[in-house]
Amino acid sequence: MKQLGIVVLTFALILGAVSPSLASDDQGAGVGAQIADAFIVRPIGLVVSLATTGIYLATSPLTFLMDTDEQAGDLLVYWPWWCTSGRDLGRFDQPRPL
């Protein structure tokens, strides 16, 4: 029963992110790209973002001593999370912010 609740909650959160995008009239990505992004790309991005954040946390003492902690944080934490949740839904061509 607990697993069913987790699955329902996950789909509710994903559909909550998709619904406003589907209702908008802007000339953004198509509905197919938004659905593929919400159900395939973003969950994979979530797993990758969690893994790279774990790598960053494990190597942070070394990167701090080598004075590369800011670069490692950008590469291993900021960019994966931005690609997972920072860009518009279904927009794969969106440039990264500086």
C-alpha positions as CSV (number, residue, x, y, z in Angstrom):
1,M,0.0,0.0,0.0
2,K,2.9,2.3,0.8
3,Q,4.4,1.7,-2.6
4,L,1.1,2.6,-4.3
5,G,1.0,5.9,-2.4
6,I,4.6,6.7,-3.5
7,V,3.8,6.0,-7.2
8,V,0.6,8.1,-7.1
9,L,2.4,11.0,-5.4
10,T,5.2,10.8,-8.0
11,F,2.8,10.9,-10.9
12,A,0.9,13.8,-9.2
13,L,4.1,15.8,-8.9
14,I,5.1,15.1,-12.5
15,L,1.6,15.9,-13.9
16,G,1.5,19.1,-11.8
17,A,4.7,20.2,-13.6
18,V,3.3,19.2,-17.0
19,S,-0.2,20.6,-16.7
20,P,0.6,24.4,-16.7
21,S,2.9,23.8,-19.7
22,L,0.3,22.0,-21.7
23,A,-2.2,24.8,-21.0
24,S,0.0,27.7,-22.2
25,D,-0.3,29.2,-25.6
26,D,3.4,30.1,-26.1
27,Q,5.3,28.7,-29.0
28,G,7.4,26.5,-26.9
29,A,8.0,22.8,-27.2
30,G,5.3,20.4,-28.4
31,V,3.2,18.3,-26.2
32,G,5.1,15.1,-27.1
33,A,8.4,16.7,-26.2
34,Q,7.0,17.9,-22.9
35,I,5.6,14.5,-22.0
36,A,8.8,12.7,-23.0
37,D,10.8,15.2,-21.0
38,A,8.6,14.8,-17.9
39,F,8.4,11.0,-17.9
40,I,11.7,9.9,-19.4
41,V,14.4,12.6,-19.4
42,R,13.7,14.3,-16.0
43,P,13.6,11.1,-14.0
44,I,16.9,10.0,-15.5
45,G,18.3,13.5,-14.8
46,L,17.1,13.2,-11.2
47,V,19.1,10.0,-10.8
48,V,22.2,11.4,-12.5
49,S,21.9,14.6,-10.4
50,L,21.7,12.7,-7.2
51,A,24.7,10.6,-8.2
52,T,26.9,13.5,-9.2
53,T,25.9,15.4,-6.0
54,G,27.1,12.3,-4.0
55,I,30.3,12.3,-5.9
56,Y,30.8,16.0,-5.2
57,L,30.1,15.4,-1.4
58,A,32.6,12.5,-1.3
59,T,35.3,14.4,-3.1
60,S,34.7,17.8,-1.5
61,P,37.6,17.7,1.0
62,L,40.0,17.0,-1.8
63,T,38.6,19.6,-4.1
64,F,38.7,22.2,-1.3
65,L,42.3,21.4,-0.6
66,M,43.2,21.7,-4.3
67,D,41.2,24.9,-4.6
68,T,38.9,23.5,-7.3
69,D,35.8,23.3,-5.2
70,E,33.9,26.0,-7.1
71,Q,34.6,24.4,-10.5
72,A,33.6,20.9,-9.1
73,G,30.4,22.3,-7.6
74,D,29.4,23.9,-10.9
75,L,30.2,20.8,-12.9
76,L,28.9,18.1,-10.5
77,V,26.0,19.9,-8.7
78,Y,24.8,23.1,-10.5
79,W,24.6,21.9,-14.2
80,P,23.0,18.5,-13.6
81,W,20.3,20.0,-11.4
82,W,19.8,22.9,-13.8
83,C,19.3,20.4,-16.7
84,T,16.9,18.4,-14.5
85,S,14.7,21.1,-13.1
86,G,16.0,24.5,-14.2
87,R,15.1,24.5,-17.9
88,D,11.7,24.8,-19.5
89,L,9.7,21.6,-19.9
90,G,10.4,20.0,-23.3
91,R,13.0,22.6,-24.3
92,F,16.2,20.7,-25.0
93,D,17.7,23.5,-27.0
94,Q,17.6,26.1,-24.2
95,P,21.1,27.6,-23.6
96,R,22.6,27.3,-20.2
97,P,22.6,30.4,-18.0
98,L,26.0,31.8,-17.2
